[in-house]
């Protein structure tokens, strides 16, 4: 398996211009998804909790742009730069905008460290997955996209549904309480997100991605959703933004490698 560090064959000036355009689109999108909730929070139009969830739900969707790059290595630098931005967003930051970001979406549990640890783990997961797949398997980017969407959407839905309507508890010694309904929501929403990701980039608009069949899509979606549900269930809640996307994506990818041996 070779590292894909060189531009694709025939990479032209038009391709460079297109990729520069995609970089601009990605940064504009992410900053809008951060600045809008922060501005609304500063005006007391939304709560800190809502602002944090808005950033969590929408900013990470920038991963959907990655397969459109002609040379996706640029996505690594975008992800890394945003991770650094979040790392330096602290209550002690000398940069006003970074300090305001912390004040707008920081949680009480993060006060001790003074940094946005949840969003930082979120960004680290995205950066690791984009780095690994862009360099090792750029024609199968639907795997990290599925894993990241699970972290962004399915995990959030599972938490909201489980806390509001869940009655039957699942408690492991090292985790916070989960519910059967929350885990069922995790599985169902993860399955649908995987189905959408694998279908869109594997059949509908494969771009430079390896094509998939419907049978494979359904099988991959079921296994990925099951893995995500199990990993989320056994992970400490403070670490699930790392364990769920990275663990789920790497395991399903390794299983596909074994299957095709």
Residue pairs with C-beta under 8 A, 6 or more apart in sequence:
1 136
1 137
3 135
3 136
4 73
4 134
4 135
4 136
4 138
5 73
5 135
7 15
7 71
7 73
8 15
8 70
8 71
8 208
11 70
11 71
15 70
15 71
18 70
19 69
19 70
19 71
19 74
22 65
22 68
22 69
22 74
23 74
23 78
25 65
26 62
26 65
26 75
26 78
27 78
29 61
29 62
29 65
30 59
30 62
30 82
33 54
33 55
33 58
33 59
33 61
33 62
34 55
34 59
34 101
36 54
37 46
37 50
37 51
37 52
37 54
37 55
37 104
37 105
38 51
38 100
38 101
38 104
38 105
40 46
40 51
41 47
41 48
41 50
41 51
41 104
41 105
42 100
42 104
46 54
48 104
48 105
48 106
48 107
51 104
51 105
52 105
52 107
52 118
52 119
53 156
55 105
55 119
56 119
56 122
56 152
56 156
57 152
57 153
57 156
60 122
60 126
60 148
60 151
60 152
61 149
61 152
62 78
63 126
63 130
63 144
63 145
63 148
63 149
64 145
65 75
66 72
66 75
66 130
66 134
66 141
66 145
67 141
67 142
67 145
67 201
67 207
67 208
67 209
68 207
69 75
70 208
72 134
72 138
72 141
73 134
73 135
75 130
75 134
76 127
76 130
76 131
76 134
76 135
79 123
79 126
79 127
79 130
79 131
80 127
80 131
82 123
83 120
83 123
83 124
83 126
83 127
85 98
86 116
86 119
86 120
86 122
86 123
87 115
87 120
87 123
88 95
88 98
89 98
89 99
89 101
89 102
89 115
89 116
89 119
90 98
90 99
90 102
90 114
90 115
90 116
91 99
91 102
91 103
91 106
91 111
91 114
92 99
92 114
93 99
93 102
101 116
102 114
102 115
102 116
105 116
105 119
106 116
107 118
109 117
109 238
110 116
110 117
110 118
117 238
118 238
118 241
121 239
121 241
121 242
122 151
122 241
124 242
125 148
125 151
125 241
125 242
125 245
125 246
126 148
126 245
128 246
129 144
129 147
129 148
129 245
129 246
129 249
130 144
132 144
132 250
133 140
133 141
133 143
133 144
133 253
134 141
137 143
137 253
138 208
139 208
139 209
139 210
140 209
140 210
140 253
141 201
141 209
142 197
142 198
142 200
142 201
142 202
142 209
142 212
143 249
143 252
143 253
144 245
144 249
145 197
145 201
146 193
146 194
146 197
146 198
146 221
146 224
146 249
147 224
147 228
147 244
147 245
147 246
147 248
147 249
147 252
148 245
148 249
149 193
149 194
149 196
149 197
150 190
150 193
150 194
150 224
150 225
150 228
150 244
150 245
150 248
151 240
151 241
151 244
151 245
153 189
153 193
154 185
154 186
154 189
154 190
154 193
154 228
155 186
155 232
155 240
155 241
155 244
157 185
157 186
157 189
158 182
158 183
158 185
158 186
158 189
158 232
159 182
161 181
161 182
161 185
162 178
162 179
162 181
162 182
162 183
162 185
163 179
163 182
165 181
166 178
166 179
166 180
166 181
166 182
167 179
167 181
168 179
168 180
168 181
169 177
169 178
169 179
170 177
170 178
170 179
170 180
170 183
170 233
171 177
171 178
172 233
172 234
174 236
175 233
175 234
175 235
175 236
175 237
176 236
176 237
178 232
178 233
183 229
183 232
183 233
186 225
186 228
186 229
186 232
187 225
187 226
187 228
187 229
188 225
190 224
190 225
190 228
190 229
191 221
191 222
191 224
191 225
194 220
194 221
194 224
194 225
195 217
195 218
195 221
198 212
198 216
198 217
198 220
198 221
199 212
199 214
199 217
201 207
201 209
202 209
202 210
202 211
202 212
202 216
202 217
203 211
203 212
203 213
203 214
203 217
212 220
220 252
220 256
223 252
223 255
224 248
224 249
224 252
227 247
227 248
227 251
227 252
228 244
228 248
231 240
231 243
231 244
231 247
231 248
232 240
232 243
232 244
235 243
235 244
